[in-house]
């Protein structure tokens, strides 16, 4: 025997229709063999309209994600975006490192003895030094951003003050490390203008 009952209830401005299906056919006793419950939310028309696929309505009235007009600038947002951008810059910079290694290999094999000289001419030019400075800045900013994420992975620093402080320290630390790196390069004579 199968018995079906329907109950309609309202919870916090949403109406639910609860169906229960009791199946006693298989058990042979008074206890049911299976009981199935299904709850369906009966949504107002406006809410149901939001749930329709986009192609079914000409002007969807669903809420939009917050964008830059709504969000107030804060340092953790900036350093998060900067961390991603420096990661992309380092991927592009790896092409320059590969070109450097290729120039070494081509020169060492004797295929083109001037390849390394051509590469060094570009790398030592003012534009080349600017590119290398940008890559080192990206590397140090990505390093300090990675350390900040490592602290977060340990479950620390999620309070607003500490998250902001770590963001500022990461940003300032990356810039200071880059300046120190280039001062050492110029002081030791490894790089000259």
C-alpha positions in Angstrom: 0.0 0.0 0.0 1.2 3.5 -0.8 0.2 6.5 1.2 0.9 10.1 0.1 0.5 13.2 2.1 1.3 16.8 1.3 2.0 19.6 3.8 2.5 23.2 3.0 4.4 25.4 5.5 5.9 28.8 5.6 9.4 29.5 7.0 10.9 33.0 7.0 8.8 34.3 4.0 9.4 31.2 1.9 6.7 28.6 1.4 7.7 25.0 1.3 5.6 22.1 0.0 6.6 18.8 1.8 5.5 15.6 0.2 5.8 12.2 2.0 5.4 8.9 0.3 5.1 5.9 2.5 5.4 2.5 0.7 4.4 -0.6 2.7 4.1 -2.9 -0.3 7.4 -4.7 0.2 7.5 -5.1 4.0 4.4 -7.2 4.7 4.2 -5.7 8.2 2.7 -2.6 9.6 6.1 -0.8 9.5 6.7 0.9 6.2 9.4 -0.5 3.9 10.4 2.9 2.7 9.5 6.5 3.5 10.4 9.3 1.0 10.2 13.0 1.8 10.6 15.7 -0.8 10.6 19.4 0.1 10.0 21.9 -2.7 10.3 25.7 -2.1 7.4 27.6 -3.6 9.1 30.8 -4.6 7.4 34.1 -5.5 7.3 34.9 -9.2 10.1 37.4 -9.0 12.5 34.9 -7.3 11.5 32.2 -9.8 12.3 34.6 -12.6 15.9 34.9 -11.2 16.3 31.2 -11.3 15.4 30.9 -15.0 18.2 30.3 -17.5 19.5 33.6 -19.0 18.3 32.8 -22.5 14.7 32.5 -21.2 14.3 36.1 -20.2 15.2 39.2 -22.0 16.1 41.3 -19.0 17.2 39.2 -16.0 16.5 40.8 -12.7 19.0 38.7 -10.7 21.4 40.5 -8.4 24.8 41.3 -9.8 28.1 40.7 -8.1 29.7 43.7 -6.4 32.1 45.5 -8.5 34.7 48.3 -8.1 32.0 50.9 -7.8 30.7 49.3 -4.6 33.9 48.0 -2.9 36.0 50.5 -1.0 39.7 50.3 -1.6 41.7 48.5 1.0 45.3 47.3 1.1 44.5 43.6 1.3 42.5 43.9 -1.9 45.4 45.7 -3.6 48.1 43.2 -2.5 45.9 40.3 -3.5 45.6 41.7 -7.0 49.3 42.6 -7.0 50.2 39.1 -6.0 48.3 37.7 -9.0 49.8 40.3 -11.4 53.3 39.6 -10.2 52.8 35.9 -10.7 51.8 36.6 -14.4 54.8 38.9 -14.7 57.1 36.2 -13.5 55.7 33.8 -16.0 56.5 36.3 -18.8 59.9 36.9 -17.2 60.7 33.2 -17.4 60.7 33.6 -21.1 63.7 36.0 -20.7 65.5 33.5 -18.5 64.9 30.8 -21.1 66.3 33.2 -23.8 69.3 33.8 -21.6 69.9 30.0 -21.2 69.3 29.5 -25.0 71.9 32.2 -25.8 74.4 30.5 -23.5 73.7 27.1 -25.2 73.8 28.4 -28.8 77.1 30.2 -28.0 78.6 27.2 -26.3 77.7 24.9 -29.1 79.3 27.1 -31.7 76.1 27.5 -33.8 76.1 31.3 -33.3 79.1 32.6 -31.3 77.5 36.1 -31.0 74.2 35.0 -29.5 75.3 35.6 -25.9 76.8 39.0 -26.8 73.6 40.0 -28.5 71.6 39.0 -25.4 73.9 40.8 -23.0 73.7 43.9 -25.2 70.0 44.0 -24.8 70.1 43.0 -21.1 72.6 45.8 -20.3 70.8 48.5 -22.2 68.6 51.0 -20.2 65.5 49.3 -21.4 66.9 45.9 -20.5 67.8 47.1 -17.0 64.3 48.5 -16.6 62.9 45.1 -17.5 65.2 43.2 -15.1 64.4 45.7 -12.4 60.7 45.1 -13.0 61.1 41.4 -12.9 63.1 41.5 -9.6 60.5 43.8 -8.1 57.8 41.3 -9.2 59.8 38.4 -7.7 60.2 40.1 -4.4 56.6 41.3 -4.2 55.4 37.8 -5.1 57.8 36.3 -2.5 56.4 38.6 0.3 52.8 38.0 -0.9 53.5 34.2 -0.8 54.8 34.5 2.8 51.6 36.3 3.7 49.6 33.5 2.2 51.7 31.0 4.0 50.8 32.7 7.3 47.2 32.6 6.3 47.5 28.9 5.5 48.6 28.4 9.1 45.4 29.9 10.2 46.9 33.1 11.5 46.5 36.8 10.7 42.8 36.9 9.6 41.9 39.8 12.0 41.5 43.0 10.1 44.4 44.8 11.8 46.9 42.0 11.3 45.8 41.3 7.7 46.3 45.0 6.8 49.6 45.1 8.6 50.9 42.0 6.8 49.8 43.5 3.5 51.6 46.8 4.2 54.7 44.9 5.4 54.7 42.7 2.4 54.4 45.6 0.0 57.0 47.7 1.7 59.3 44.7 2.2 59.1 43.7 -1.4 60.1 47.2 -2.5 62.9 47.5 0.1 64.3 44.0 -0.9 64.3 45.1 -4.5 66.2 48.3 -3.8 68.7 46.5 -1.6 69.2 43.9 -4.4 69.9 46.5 -7.0 72.1 48.6 -4.7 74.3 45.5 -4.1 74.4 44.8 -7.9 75.6 48.3 -8.6 78.0 48.5 -5.6 79.7 45.3 -6.6 80.1 46.3 -10.2 77.9 43.5 -11.5 75.6 46.0 -13.2 76.8 49.3 -14.7 75.0 52.0 -16.6 
